[in-house]
Amino acid sequence: MESLMQRIMKKYPRTVIYDKLHRGFVYTCIGLTLYGTVILGEHFYRYFRYVRPQIEASKAAAERELLLEGSAEKII
């Protein structure tokens, strides 16, 4: 009859160790992908919510200013 220590200290086959390492690597990749998706989504949200409207407002203000001066050109 084996003692408790001998059962705990049994050597794992290499495939079990490789499987655990592979599973950990896959979970790390999944986590990084989810984290990156959240960060990218946050950047898109910030751009479309704050930055883009400011750019459009400054273009519109510059266009109004040119129209008041008498220029007929449109700002691109």
Phi and psi in degrees as a GROMACS rama.xvg file:
@    title "Ramachandran Plot"
@    xaxis  label "Phi"
@    yaxis  label "Psi"
@TYPE xy
-78.5784  147.258  GLU-2
-81.0474  165.118  SER-3
-61.3741  -39.9766  LEU-4
-64.6446  -38.9893  MET-5
-66.277  -37.1264  GLN-6
-68.867  -36.8543  ARG-7
-70.7686  -39.2583  ILE-8
-85.1611  5.73631  MET-9
-57.272  144.432  LYS-10
-79.7353  132.304  LYS-11
-77.5793  144.881  TYR-12
-66.3049  155.674  PRO-13
-61.4149  -34.5164  ARG-14
-63.6338  -34.1752  THR-15
-67.2681  -41.9409  VAL-16
-65.3543  -44.7925  ILE-17
-62.4511  -39.1625  TYR-18
-63.2656  -40.7983  ASP-19
-67.7993  -40.1566  LYS-20
-64.8218  -41.6235  LEU-21
-64.9785  -43.201  HIS-22
-61.5044  -42.034  ARG-23
-63.2131  -40.827  GLY-24
-64.8347  -42.101  PHE-25
-63.8816  -43.3434  VAL-26
-63.4307  -37.2322  TYR-27
-64.2454  -43.5119  THR-28
-63.3446  -41.3169  CYS-29
-62.6362  -44.0509  ILE-30
-62.4405  -43.3201  GLY-31
-65.7527  -36.747  LEU-32
-64.9555  -45.1585  THR-33
-63.5835  -43.0306  LEU-34
-62.1744  -45.2608  TYR-35
-63.1005  -37.7206  GLY-36
-64.28  -41.5774  THR-37
-64.8775  -44.3698  VAL-38
-64.3498  -44.1963  ILE-39
-63.6272  -41.8377  LEU-40
-61.7635  -38.6547  GLY-41
-65.7487  -38.7482  GLU-42
-66.8003  -42.3034  HIS-43
-61.4644  -44.1496  PHE-44
-60.3376  -46.9172  TYR-45
-62.6677  -40.5312  ARG-46
-64.2403  -50.7178  TYR-47
-74.4031  -23.6507  PHE-48
-87.5788  -36.8855  ARG-49
-119.352  -49.8804  TYR-50
-72.2932  -51.3817  VAL-51
-59.5335  -44.923  ARG-52
-61.2402  -33.8674  PRO-53
-66.8223  -40.7664  GLN-54
-63.5354  -45.792  ILE-55
-64.0201  -38.0598  GLU-56
-66.9147  -39.9095  ALA-57
-68.8002  -36.0154  SER-58
-64.7552  -42.6674  LYS-59
-65.1462  -39.6651  ALA-60
-65.5826  -40.6484  ALA-61
-67.2282  -37.5598  ALA-62
-66.1531  -42.1376  GLU-63
-61.9731  -39.8708  ARG-64
-63.74  -41.2554  GLU-65
-67.4396  -37.7727  LEU-66
-66.7257  -34.5326  LEU-67
-67.9075  -30.4363  LEU-68
-77.9961  -14.6963  GLU-69
105.514  5.14804  GLY-70
-80.8651  143.447  SER-71
-103.246  3.72397  ALA-72
-79.8305  145.261  GLU-73
-100.814  138.754  LYS-74
-81.8067  133.769  ILE-75
